[in-house]
Amino acid sequence: MSKKRVALYTLGCKVNQYESSSLAGLFRERGYQVVDFEGKAEVYIINTCTVTHLAASKSRQLIRRAIKANPQAIIAVTGCYTQVSPDEVQKIDGVDLLVGTRDRARLVDLVEQSAKGRGVLNAVSQYTPFDEFEEMSVHSIQGRARVFLKIQEGCSNYCTYCIVPYARGPLRSRNPDKVITAARELVSSGYGEIVLTGIHTGAYGRDLDMDINLAGLLTRLFKIPGLQRLRLSSIEPHDITLELVEVMSGSKIFCRHLHVPLQSGEDEILRQMGRKYTAWEYFRLTEVLRENIPGLSLTTDVMVGFPGETADHFLSTYSLVKKIAFSGLHVFKYSPRRGTPAAGYCQQVEPGLKDERSRKLIQLGRKMSADYAASHLGRELSVLVEQRVHGDEVLFEGHTDNYLKVVFPGREGLLGKIVPVRAESLKGPVIEGKIIDLQREGIDR
């Protein structure tokens, strides 16, 4: 008897990617064959995003694409959009199952229950203050290079533009012993780098009835035998304490890259956004980080066109971004999200101004990325080999610990290994190089 086929599509953030990989593993354990979303399947899972109206719209498009691909298939919609707007999802003709951001570990059972019943099964449930972190395995993630490890769920920041706290619920931290156990298993599986991820990663431990925080968790993780690299995903500025800086700077395992959202360089806009720092405090934080972690790569998020943002406000943001000289910049145009306070604010910025400001920052971001990469030319870089680049020449691609993308000639057997590469030239922000003395690393034996 042939296996039932399940296809998954993931929209949105790294946490969604982590969860989709876990869901794929759950289906494999139950005898399903995981296939490409463009192929034919008996079950389609759409893991949605709702951080902007565009993300919600794209989620709906993917749902309809799955329905068209096989009208007889079970169409299961999960994720943030489903959690926040279940009524909108249920109105789409052809949807069989709705699961929000809770109880995803039960998804296979719910799919099979839906297959037996009639009508739409709405399994979306609301969060309570007593919810705990939902354990989901990461064993299903393919490859042996970089892997995400989710340590935290939920957010309590309630920035005025953000729907995420409503979609993900209150803070829930994973038990530290379970984090350590999962990390040990990933190391023994051969992963060269672990990336800690969550919705509000820097708040780790605040909800637990024990003496643990992110700095303490890192200290324990750094002691795992065989762990080569540990990376943090996005972390809020006000969550970076002196204790955390000391722990990060004191470890050779810690990857010298932090993604610290700025959003705006104007204090008035930051206050309206509900952010918990001033532009000067953010700038001073970047100085402290660079003083303590030499070679640190700093990347950030910046939002343009927030309600009330004037030309002078934007200039303040542009000037601060340029002064800090980030190595990478993600630029977002503000999009009113129903259910958030900012959606009702006056002085909404015209789309044309948002486009213009976005273009200027993107152009600046590209220059900063290229300048940062150029500063490493001629150096020896340690690169985690992540994948082979398709083409006639045998090329491999990977990242340094400070998140520079590097492409270089090589041969089979390098995937998942950390190799020394000399940076020789640039192609945009990507470094092109050559491996240095493979025998020195024990790879050529």
C-alpha positions in Angstrom: 0.0 0.0 0.0 1.5 3.4 -1.0 2.0 6.0 1.6 -0.2 9.0 1.9 1.5 12.1 0.7 1.7 15.4 2.6 2.9 18.7 1.3 3.8 21.7 3.5 4.3 25.4 2.7 5.7 27.8 5.2 5.3 31.6 5.2 7.0 34.0 7.6 9.7 33.8 10.2 12.4 31.3 11.2 10.1 30.1 14.1 7.5 29.1 11.4 10.3 27.3 9.5 11.3 25.4 12.6 7.7 24.4 13.4 7.1 23.2 9.8 10.1 21.0 9.9 8.9 19.6 13.2 5.4 19.0 11.7 7.0 17.2 8.7 8.7 14.9 11.2 5.5 14.1 12.9 3.9 13.1 9.6 6.9 10.9 8.7 6.6 9.1 12.0 3.0 8.3 11.2 3.9 6.8 7.8 3.3 9.8 5.5 5.5 10.7 2.6 6.5 14.4 2.6 6.5 15.8 -0.9 7.1 19.1 -2.6 4.2 21.6 -2.3 4.0 21.9 -6.1 3.3 18.2 -6.4 0.2 16.1 -5.9 -0.6 15.2 -2.3 -3.5 13.8 -0.2 -2.8 16.4 2.6 -1.7 20.0 2.2 -0.5 22.0 5.3 -0.2 25.8 4.9 1.7 27.3 7.9 0.6 30.9 7.6 1.9 34.3 8.6 -0.1 37.4 9.5 2.6 40.0 10.4 1.4 42.2 7.6 -1.7 42.4 5.4 0.5 41.2 2.5 1.5 38.1 4.5 -2.2 37.4 5.3 -3.1 37.9 1.6 -0.3 35.5 0.5 -1.5 32.9 3.0 -4.9 33.0 1.4 -3.3 32.6 -2.1 -1.4 29.5 -1.0 -4.5 28.0 0.5 -6.4 28.4 -2.8 -3.4 27.1 -4.7 -3.5 23.9 -2.6 -7.3 23.5 -3.1 -6.9 23.8 -6.9 -4.0 21.3 -6.9 -6.2 18.6 -5.5 -9.8 19.4 -4.6 -10.1 16.0 -2.9 -7.2 16.6 -0.6 -7.4 17.5 3.1 -6.5 21.2 3.3 -5.1 22.1 6.8 -4.3 25.7 7.6 -2.2 26.5 10.7 -0.1 29.3 12.0 -0.5 32.9 13.0 -3.1 34.0 10.4 -5.3 31.1 11.5 -4.9 32.0 15.1 -5.8 35.7 14.7 -8.4 35.4 11.9 -10.0 31.9 11.9 -13.3 33.3 10.5 -11.5 34.6 7.4 -9.8 31.3 6.9 -13.0 29.3 7.4 -14.8 31.3 4.7 -12.4 29.9 2.1 -14.3 27.2 0.3 -12.3 24.0 0.4 -10.5 24.4 3.8 -11.0 21.3 5.9 -9.0 21.9 9.1 -8.0 25.0 11.1 -5.3 24.8 13.7 -3.8 28.0 15.2 -0.5 28.3 17.0 -1.6 26.0 19.9 -1.7 22.2 19.9 0.3 21.7 16.7 1.7 18.4 18.2 -1.8 17.0 17.6 -1.9 18.0 13.9 -1.6 14.5 12.4 -4.5 13.2 14.6 -6.6 16.2 13.6 -5.9 15.7 9.9 -7.0 12.1 10.2 -10.1 13.1 12.3 -10.9 15.6 9.6 -10.6 13.0 6.9 -13.3 10.9 8.6 -15.8 13.7 9.3 -17.9 16.1 7.4 -17.6 19.9 7.3 -14.8 22.1 8.5 -13.0 21.1 11.7 -12.1 24.3 13.5 -9.5 23.4 16.2 -8.3 26.9 16.9 -8.2 27.6 20.6 -7.3 30.7 22.6 -4.3 31.0 24.9 -4.5 31.1 28.7 -2.1 32.4 31.3 -1.4 28.8 32.3 -0.1 27.6 29.0 3.3 26.0 28.9 5.9 25.6 26.1 4.7 23.0 23.6 7.4 20.5 22.9 8.0 19.7 19.2 10.9 17.6 18.0 13.5 19.0 15.5 14.8 15.6 14.3 13.1 16.0 11.0 15.2 18.9 9.8 17.3 17.8 6.9 21.1 18.4 6.5 24.0 18.5 8.8 25.1 22.1 8.9 22.9 24.7 10.6 19.8 23.8 12.7 17.3 25.9 14.6 16.5 25.1 18.2 13.4 26.8 19.6 13.7 27.8 23.2 10.8 30.2 23.8 7.4 31.1 22.6 5.1 34.1 22.9 5.7 37.8 23.5 4.8 40.4 26.1 6.1 43.5 24.4 2.9 44.6 22.6 4.5 47.1 20.2 1.7 49.2 18.8 2.2 48.0 15.2 2.6 44.3 15.9 0.0 41.5 15.8 2.4 38.8 17.0 1.6 38.8 20.8 -2.1 38.2 19.8 -1.1 35.4 17.5 1.5 33.7 19.7 0.2 34.3 23.2 2.1 35.0 26.5 5.7 34.2 27.3 6.5 30.4 27.5 10.0 29.3 28.0 11.3 25.8 27.3 12.6 23.9 30.4 16.4 24.5 30.4 17.1 20.8 30.9 15.0 19.9 27.8 16.9 22.6 25.8 20.2 21.1 26.8 19.0 17.5 26.0 17.8 18.7 22.6 21.1 20.5 21.9 23.1 17.4 22.8 21.1 15.3 20.4 21.6 17.8 17.6 25.4 17.9 18.2 25.5 14.1 18.2 23.6 14.2 14.9 26.4 16.1 13.4 25.1 19.7 13.1 27.9 22.2 13.0 25.9 25.1 14.2 22.8 25.6 16.5 20.7 28.7 16.2 18.6 29.6 19.2 15.2 31.0 18.1 11.9 32.1 19.6 9.4 34.9 19.3 10.9 36.9 22.2 14.2 35.1 22.7 15.7 37.6 25.0 12.9 37.1 27.5 13.9 33.5 28.0 13.3 32.3 31.6 11.2 35.2 32.9 8.1 33.0 33.1 9.9 30.0 34.7 9.8 29.4 38.5 13.6 28.9 38.6 16.8 30.9 38.5 17.5 31.0 34.8 17.7 33.6 32.1 19.2 33.7 28.6 22.7 34.3 29.9 22.5 31.3 32.2 21.1 29.1 29.4 24.0 30.1 27.1 26.5 29.3 29.8 25.1 25.8 30.1 25.0 25.3 26.3 28.6 26.4 25.9 29.7 23.4 28.0 28.2 20.8 25.7 31.1 18.6 24.3 31.4 18.8 20.5 29.3 22.0 20.0 31.1 24.1 17.5 28.9 27.1 17.0 26.0 28.7 18.8 24.1 31.6 17.3 21.3 33.8 18.6 18.4 34.8 16.3 16.8 38.3 16.7 17.0 39.8 20.2 15.5 43.0 21.4 17.8 45.9 22.5 16.4 46.1 26.1 17.0 42.4 26.6 20.8 42.7 26.1 22.2 42.9 29.6 25.8 43.4 30.7 25.6 39.8 32.0 24.6 38.5 28.6 27.3 40.6 26.9 29.9 39.1 29.3 28.8 35.6 28.6 28.7 36.0 24.8 32.1 37.7 24.7 33.7 35.1 26.9 33.0 32.1 24.6 34.7 31.1 21.3 31.6 29.0 20.5 29.3 32.1 20.3 28.8 33.4 16.8 29.7 37.0 16.5 26.5 38.2 14.9 23.5 39.8 16.5 20.3 40.9 14.9 19.0 43.8 17.1 15.8 45.5 15.7 16.0 49.3 15.7 12.7 50.1 13.9 13.3 53.9 14.1 16.0 56.4 14.9 13.6 59.0 16.2 12.5 59.0 19.9 9.0 60.4 19.2 8.3 57.5 16.8 9.9 55.0 19.1 7.5 56.1 21.8 4.5 55.8 19.5 5.6 52.4 18.5 5.8 51.3 22.2 9.5 50.5 22.0 11.4 50.5 25.3 14.6 52.5 24.4 15.7 55.8 22.9 17.8 56.3 19.8 20.8 57.3 22.0 20.4 54.1 24.2 20.4 52.0 21.1 23.5 53.7 19.7 25.3 53.3 23.0 24.4 49.6 23.1 26.0 49.1 19.7 29.2 50.7 21.1 29.2 48.4 24.1 28.7 45.4 22.0 31.5 46.2 19.6 33.8 47.1 22.4 33.3 43.7 24.0 32.9 41.5 21.0 35.6 42.3 18.4 34.5 41.7 14.8 30.8 41.6 15.7 28.4 41.8 12.9 25.3 43.8 13.7 22.2 43.6 11.6 18.8 45.2 12.2 15.2 45.9 11.2 14.0 49.4 10.3 10.4 50.4 9.6 9.5 53.4 7.4 6.2 55.2 7.2 4.9 54.6 10.7 2.0 56.9 11.4 3.2 60.5 12.0 6.7 59.9 10.6 7.8 63.2 9.0 10.7 63.9 6.6 12.8 65.0 9.6 12.0 61.8 11.5 13.1 59.7 8.6 16.3 61.7 8.3 17.0 61.0 12.0 16.6 57.2 11.3 18.7 57.4 8.1 21.5 59.3 9.9 21.5 56.9 12.9 21.6 53.8 10.6 24.5 55.3 8.7 26.4 56.3 11.9 26.1 52.8 13.3 27.2 51.2 10.0 25.3 47.9 10.2 26.5 44.9 8.2 22.9 44.1 7.1 19.6 46.0 7.0 16.1 44.7 6.7 13.7 47.5 5.7 9.9 47.2 6.2 7.2 49.6 5.1 4.6 50.1 7.8 1.4 48.2 7.0 -1.7 48.8 9.2 -2.7 45.6 10.9 -6.2 45.3 12.1 -6.3 44.6 15.8 -3.3 46.7 16.7 -3.4 50.2 18.2 -1.3 51.8 15.4 -3.9 50.8 12.8 -6.2 53.5 14.3 -3.6 56.2 14.5 -4.0 59.5 12.6 -1.4 60.8 10.2 -1.0 57.6 8.2 1.9 58.1 5.7 1.2 58.1 2.0 2.3 54.9 0.1 4.5 56.9 -2.2 6.5 58.4 0.7 6.9 54.9 2.2 8.3 53.6 -1.1 10.8 56.5 -1.5 12.1 56.1 2.1 12.3 52.4 1.8 14.4 52.7 -1.4 16.8 55.1 0.2 17.4 52.8 3.2 17.7 49.7 1.1 20.3 51.4 -1.0 22.2 52.4 2.1 21.9 48.9 3.5 23.4 47.4 0.4 26.3 49.7 0.6 26.9 48.9 4.2 26.7 45.2 3.6 29.2 45.4 0.8 31.6 47.6 2.8 31.5 45.2 5.7 32.2 42.2 3.5 35.0 44.2 1.7 36.7 44.8 5.1 37.4 41.1 5.3 39.1 40.7 1.9 42.5 39.1 2.3 41.7 37.5 5.6 41.4 33.8 6.5 37.7 33.1 7.4 36.2 30.0 9.1 33.2 28.9 7.0 30.5 26.4 7.9 29.9 24.6 4.6 26.1 24.6 4.1 25.3 23.6 0.6 26.6 23.1 -2.9 25.9 25.8 -5.4 24.2 24.5 -8.6 26.2 25.1 -11.7 29.0 23.7 -13.9 31.8 24.4 -11.5 31.9 22.6 -8.1 31.2 25.5 -5.7 30.1 25.4 -2.1 28.4 28.1 0.0 28.5 28.8 3.7 28.7 31.4 6.4 31.3 32.7 8.8 30.4 33.0 12.4 29.8 36.7 11.9 27.4 35.8 9.1 29.3 36.7 6.0 28.2 34.6 3.0 31.2 32.9 1.3 31.3 30.9 -2.0 34.4 28.9 -2.9 35.5 25.9 -5.0 35.6 22.5 -3.3 34.7 18.9 -3.6 32.3 16.4 -2.0 32.7 15.6 1.7 32.7 19.2 2.9 29.1 19.7 3.8 28.6 20.4 7.5 32.3 21.0 8.1 34.0 24.2 9.1 36.8 25.0 6.7 39.4 27.8 6.4 38.8 30.0 3.4 40.8 33.0 2.2 38.6 35.9 1.1 39.7 37.0 -2.4 37.0 39.0 -4.1 33.4 40.3 -3.8 30.3 39.7 -5.8 27.9 42.2 -4.3 27.9 41.4 -0.5 29.1 37.8 -1.2 32.7 36.9 -0.6 34.4 34.6 -3.2 37.4 32.7 -1.8 39.6 29.6 -1.8 40.1 26.9 0.8 43.4 27.1 2.6 45.3 23.8 3.3 42.6 21.2 3.7 45.0 18.8 5.3 45.5 21.2 8.2 41.8 20.7 9.1 41.9 16.9 8.7 39.5 17.1 5.8 41.7 15.8 3.0 42.7 12.5 4.7 
